[in-house]
Amino acid sequence: LYFYREIVDKSYKYLNEKGFIFFEIGYDQGEDVKNILESKGFCDVKVIKDLAGLDRVVTGRKIW
């Protein structure tokens, strides 16, 4: 999860206001990556499942 934290920490510098961030994740990382985004102030954080029903993408929106 180290790299997700690093990317999220630096993302505010690069994202436009109300910009989105998307991560492809391992099947067992959905809740952890969702918590990272929420703890850094992202809103509308969602975990999206793949066709097999496994967590595959986490997305969030910058709020300022």
C-alpha positions as CSV (number, residue, x, y, z in Angstrom):
1,L,0.0,0.0,0.0
2,Y,3.0,2.3,0.2
3,F,2.8,3.4,-3.4
4,Y,-1.0,4.2,-3.1
5,R,-0.2,6.4,-0.1
6,E,2.6,8.2,-2.0
7,I,0.5,8.8,-5.1
8,V,-2.4,10.1,-3.0
9,D,-0.2,12.4,-1.0
10,K,1.2,13.9,-4.2
11,S,-2.0,13.9,-6.3
12,Y,-3.4,17.2,-5.0
13,K,-0.5,19.0,-6.7
14,Y,-1.5,17.5,-10.1
15,L,-5.3,17.1,-10.0
16,N,-7.6,19.9,-11.1
17,E,-10.4,21.0,-8.8
18,K,-12.9,18.2,-8.6
19,G,-10.5,15.9,-10.5
20,F,-10.7,12.1,-10.2
21,I,-8.1,9.5,-9.3
22,F,-8.4,5.9,-10.3
23,F,-6.4,2.9,-9.0
24,E,-6.4,-0.6,-10.3
25,I,-6.0,-2.8,-7.2
26,G,-5.5,-6.3,-6.1
27,Y,-8.7,-8.3,-5.2
28,D,-8.0,-7.8,-1.5
29,Q,-7.0,-4.2,-1.4
30,G,-10.3,-2.4,-1.9
31,E,-11.1,-1.3,1.6
32,D,-7.5,-0.3,2.4
33,V,-7.2,1.9,-0.7
34,K,-10.6,3.4,-0.1
35,N,-9.6,4.3,3.5
36,I,-6.4,5.9,2.2
37,L,-8.4,8.1,-0.2
38,E,-11.0,9.0,2.4
39,S,-8.4,9.9,5.0
40,K,-6.8,12.3,2.6
41,G,-10.1,14.1,2.0
42,F,-11.3,12.6,-1.3
43,C,-15.0,12.2,-1.7
44,D,-17.3,10.0,-3.7
45,V,-14.8,7.1,-3.0
46,K,-16.0,3.9,-4.6
47,V,-14.7,0.3,-5.0
48,I,-15.7,-1.1,-8.4
49,K,-15.8,-4.9,-8.9
50,D,-14.6,-6.7,-12.1
51,L,-16.7,-9.3,-14.0
52,A,-15.7,-12.0,-11.6
53,G,-17.1,-10.0,-8.7
54,L,-13.7,-9.1,-7.2
55,D,-12.6,-5.6,-6.2
56,R,-10.6,-4.2,-9.1
57,V,-10.7,-0.4,-9.2
58,V,-10.9,2.3,-6.5
59,T,-11.9,5.9,-7.5
60,G,-12.3,9.1,-5.7
61,R,-12.8,12.8,-6.4
62,K,-10.7,15.7,-5.1
63,I,-12.9,18.2,-3.2
64,W,-10.7,21.3,-3.3
